[in-house]
Amino acid sequence: MRNRAFGSVELSARRAVLIIATVTTLVTVLAGILMRYVDERDFTSVGQGLWWAVQTVTTVGYGDDVPTTVGGRFLAALVMLTGIGFISVVTASVTAGFVEAARRRMGRMSEQATLAKLDELVEQLDRIEKRLQQPPRP
């Protein structure tokens, strides 16, 4: 089953991580710059806004810089949700990779078991055939 997004481009776990990482980076940088203008009293420079955005999106949030205006808090909520989404997608992607690898291993193991059973059956048929070809005993 294929997941489709953005027209005919296949959406894989790797592509999903790339998309969410790009969106997260854009939201972080834009929010860091905007915070300087949305909450000028608490964020006196763009650098301070960018540092706050990185702290917030990574869920570290030291608490050194905290927005106090409604606009600043709204922007903070957006950055927090983006960070949570990024961590969730990365975690899901890694988990999906582990599950797929385990599924492949299990598939190979059952395939090997089936082949071994078929080999055993072929040997049994060969023995039966040889017995049938022997002349009858008096």
TORBA-432540 format. One line per field, with one value per atom (N, C-alpha, C): atom name; x, y, z; residue number from 1. Coordinates in steps of 0.1 Angstrom, whole numbers. Layout:
% TORBA-432540
atom = [CA_...]
xx = [X_...]
yy = [Y_...]
zz = [Z_...]
n = [NUM_...]
//
This chain:
% TORBA-432540
atom = [N_CA_C_N_CA_C_N_CA_C_N_CA_C_N_CA_C_N_CA_C_N_CA_C_N_CA_C_N_CA_C_N_CA_C_N_CA_C_N_CA_C_N_CA_C_N_CA_C_N_CA_C_N_CA_C_N_CA_C_N_CA_C_N_CA_C_N_CA_C_N_CA_C_N_CA_C_N_CA_C_N_CA_C_N_CA_C_N_CA_C_N_CA_C_N_CA_C_N_CA_C_N_CA_C_N_CA_C_N_CA_C_N_CA_C_N_CA_C_N_CA_C_N_CA_C_N_CA_C_N_CA_C_N_CA_C_N_CA_C_N_CA_C_N_CA_C_N_CA_C_N_CA_C_N_CA_C_N_CA_C_N_CA_C_N_CA_C_N_CA_C_N_CA_C_N_CA_C_N_CA_C_N_CA_C_N_CA_C_N_CA_C_N_CA_C_N_CA_C_N_CA_C_N_CA_C_N_CA_C_N_CA_C_N_CA_C_N_CA_C_N_CA_C_N_CA_C_N_CA_C_N_CA_C_N_CA_C_N_CA_C_N_CA_C_N_CA_C_N_CA_C_N_CA_C_N_CA_C_N_CA_C_N_CA_C_N_CA_C_N_CA_C_N_CA_C_N_CA_C_N_CA_C_N_CA_C_N_CA_C_N_CA_C_N_CA_C_N_CA_C_N_CA_C_N_CA_C_N_CA_C_N_CA_C_N_CA_C_N_CA_C_N_CA_C_N_CA_C_N_CA_C_N_CA_C_N_CA_C_N_CA_C_N_CA_C_N_CA_C_N_CA_C_N_CA_C_N_CA_C_N_CA_C_N_CA_C_N_CA_C_N_CA_C_N_CA_C_N_CA_C_N_CA_C_N_CA_C_N_CA_C_N_CA_C_N_CA_C_N_CA_C_N_CA_C_N_CA_C_N_CA_C_N_CA_C_N_CA_C_N_CA_C_N_CA_C_N_CA_C_N_CA_C_N_CA_C_N_CA_C_N_CA_C_N_CA_C_N_CA_C_N_CA_C_N_CA_C_N_CA_C_N_CA_C_N_CA_C_N_CA_C_N_CA_C_N_CA_C_N_CA_C]
xx = [8_0_9_6_14_6_13_7_11_2_4_2_11_10_16_12_18_17_5_3_8_18_22_35_39_52_48_56_53_58_50_53_59_72_78_82_86_90_101_111_122_118_109_104_95_88_80_89_100_110_116_119_125_115_103_93_91_89_87_99_111_123_124_120_121_110_98_88_92_98_102_113_122_133_127_118_112_104_96_88_97_108_117_124_129_136_126_115_105_99_97_92_102_115_125_126_125_126_113_102_89_88_93_92_98_108_114_104_96_86_72_69_56_57_69_71_84_84_96_101_93_97_106_102_109_120_119_129_135_146_152_161_163_171_165_168_165_172_185_193_187_182_175_162_155_143_147_157_162_166_174_178_166_156_144_137_136_129_135_149_156_154_154_152_138_128_114_111_116_113_119_130_137_131_122_115_124_136_145_138_135_129_134_146_152_143_135_127_134_145_153_144_139_131_117_107_94_85_77_69_57_54_44_31_33_22_13_1_-8_-2_3_9_21_29_41_38_28_24_18_10_5_16_26_38_45_46_53_45_32_24_27_27_30_44_54_67_67_61_60_53_42_35_43_50_59_70_76_87_82_70_64_61_56_53_66_77_89_95_95_99_91_78_68_71_73_75_89_99_112_111_105_103_95_85_77_84_93_101_111_118_128_121_109_102_97_92_88_100_112_123_127_126_128_118_105_94_96_99_101_113_124_136_132_124_120_111_102_93_100_110_118_126_131_138_129_117_107_103_101_98_108_121_132_133_130_131_120_108_97_100_106_109_120_130_140_134_125_119_111_104_96_105_116_126_132_135_140_130_117_107_105_106_105_117_129_141_138_133_130_120_110_100_106_114_121_129_137_145_136_124_115_110_106_101_112_124_135_137_136_137_125_113_102_103_108_110_120_131_141_136_128_122_112_105_95_103_115_122_130_131_138_129_135_127_120_109_102_110_109_116_107_114_106_101]
yy = [-12_0_12_22_34_46_54_66_77_85_96_109_118_132_141_153_162_157_153_148_133_131_117_113_122_119_109_98_88_94_92_97_85_85_75_81_73_77_88_85_94_107_107_119_127_120_127_134_127_134_146_145_156_168_165_176_182_174_180_187_182_189_203_204_216_226_221_230_234_225_229_240_238_248_262_262_274_281_273_279_284_277_281_295_295_308_319_317_328_332_323_326_334_330_337_351_354_367_375_369_376_379_371_373_386_391_404_415_413_424_422_410_407_410_408_410_417_430_438_441_441_444_432_420_409_403_406_402_414_418_431_430_417_415_403_403_391_379_381_370_363_372_367_359_364_357_343_343_330_320_325_316_310_319_314_304_306_297_283_283_270_263_270_264_258_266_262_250_250_240_226_227_215_210_217_214_216_222_225_236_247_258_262_267_271_280_288_298_311_313_325_336_333_343_337_344_340_351_348_359_362_375_379_385_388_394_382_385_375_370_379_375_366_370_362_348_348_334_326_332_325_319_327_323_312_313_303_289_290_278_271_279_274_267_273_267_254_254_242_231_233_223_218_226_222_213_217_209_195_194_182_173_179_172_167_175_170_158_159_147_135_137_126_119_127_121_114_120_113_100_100_88_77_81_72_66_74_70_59_62_52_39_40_29_21_27_21_13_19_13_0_0_-12_-23_-19_-28_-35_-27_-32_-42_-38_-47_-60_-60_-72_-80_-73_-80_-88_-81_-88_-100_-98_-110_-121_-118_-129_-135_-127_-132_-142_-138_-146_-159_-158_-170_-180_-175_-184_-190_-182_-186_-197_-195_-205_-218_-217_-229_-236_-229_-235_-243_-236_-243_-255_-255_-266_-278_-274_-285_-291_-282_-287_-297_-293_-302_-315_-315_-327_-336_-330_-337_-343_-336_-341_-353_-353_-364_-376_-374_-385_-391_-383_-387_-395_-391_-398_-412_-413_-426_-435_-430_-438_-443_-434_-437_-448_-447_-458_-471_-471_-484_-490_-481_-486_-492_-487_-492_-505_-508_-521_-533_-544_-555_-561_-567_-573_-584_-586_-597_-610_-621_-634_-639]
zz = [0_0_0_-9_-10_-5_3_8_-2_-6_-16_-9_-13_-8_-19_-20_-29_-43_-48_-61_-63_-71_-74_-66_-57_-50_-38_-38_-27_-14_-3_10_18_21_29_42_51_65_63_55_53_47_38_32_42_50_61_71_75_84_77_64_57_57_54_53_67_77_91_96_92_96_89_77_69_75_78_83_97_105_119_118_109_108_104_94_90_101_108_119_130_133_144_140_128_124_123_116_115_129_137_151_159_157_164_160_147_141_145_144_147_162_170_185_189_182_185_182_173_169_176_180_186_201_207_222_224_220_220_234_244_257_263_260_266_256_244_234_227_232_227_215_210_197_190_177_169_174_178_183_195_204_216_212_202_197_191_183_177_188_198_208_216_219_225_217_204_195_194_194_194_207_218_232_232_227_228_218_206_196_200_207_212_225_230_243_255_253_264_273_267_273_287_288_301_309_303_310_312_306_307_300_289_281_279_284_283_278_267_261_271_272_281_274_261_253_248_244_238_225_217_204_206_216_219_224_233_238_227_218_206_198_195_187_195_208_216_215_215_214_201_190_177_176_182_182_190_202_210_203_197_189_178_171_160_165_177_183_187_192_196_184_173_161_155_155_150_157_170_179_176_175_173_159_149_136_135_141_141_149_161_169_161_155_147_135_129_118_122_133_138_142_149_153_141_130_118_112_112_107_114_127_135_133_132_129_116_105_92_91_98_98_105_116_123_114_107_98_87_82_71_77_89_95_97_102_104_91_81_68_62_64_59_67_80_89_85_82_78_64_55_42_43_52_53_59_68_74_64_55_44_35_31_22_28_41_48_48_50_50_36_26_12_9_13_12_18_30_38_30_24_17_4_-3_-15_-11_0_4_7_14_16_3_-6_-19_-26_-26_-32_-26_-13_-6_-10_-11_-15_-29_-38_-52_-54_-46_-47_-42_-32_-27_-37_-44_-54_-66_-69_-81_-78_-65_-62_-66_-70_-74_-61_-63_-51_-45_-33_-25_-27_-28_-29_-16]
n = [1_1_1_2_2_2_3_3_3_4_4_4_5_5_5_6_6_6_7_7_7_8_8_8_9_9_9_10_10_10_11_11_11_12_12_12_13_13_13_14_14_14_15_15_15_16_16_16_17_17_17_18_18_18_19_19_19_20_20_20_21_21_21_22_22_22_23_23_23_24_24_24_25_25_25_26_26_26_27_27_27_28_28_28_29_29_29_30_30_30_31_31_31_32_32_32_33_33_33_34_34_34_35_35_35_36_36_36_37_37_37_38_38_38_39_39_39_40_40_40_41_41_41_42_42_42_43_43_43_44_44_44_45_45_45_46_46_46_47_47_47_48_48_48_49_49_49_50_50_50_51_51_51_52_52_52_53_53_53_54_54_54_55_55_55_56_56_56_57_57_57_58_58_58_59_59_59_60_60_60_61_61_61_62_62_62_63_63_63_64_64_64_65_65_65_66_66_66_67_67_67_68_68_68_69_69_69_70_70_70_71_71_71_72_72_72_73_73_73_74_74_74_75_75_75_76_76_76_77_77_77_78_78_78_79_79_79_80_80_80_81_81_81_82_82_82_83_83_83_84_84_84_85_85_85_86_86_86_87_87_87_88_88_88_89_89_89_90_90_90_91_91_91_92_92_92_93_93_93_94_94_94_95_95_95_96_96_96_97_97_97_98_98_98_99_99_99_100_100_100_101_101_101_102_102_102_103_103_103_104_104_104_105_105_105_106_106_106_107_107_107_108_108_108_109_109_109_110_110_110_111_111_111_112_112_112_113_113_113_114_114_114_115_115_115_116_116_116_117_117_117_118_118_118_119_119_119_120_120_120_121_121_121_122_122_122_123_123_123_124_124_124_125_125_125_126_126_126_127_127_127_128_128_128_129_129_129_130_130_130_131_131_131_132_132_132_133_133_133_134_134_134_135_135_135_136_136_136_137_137_137_138_138_138]
//
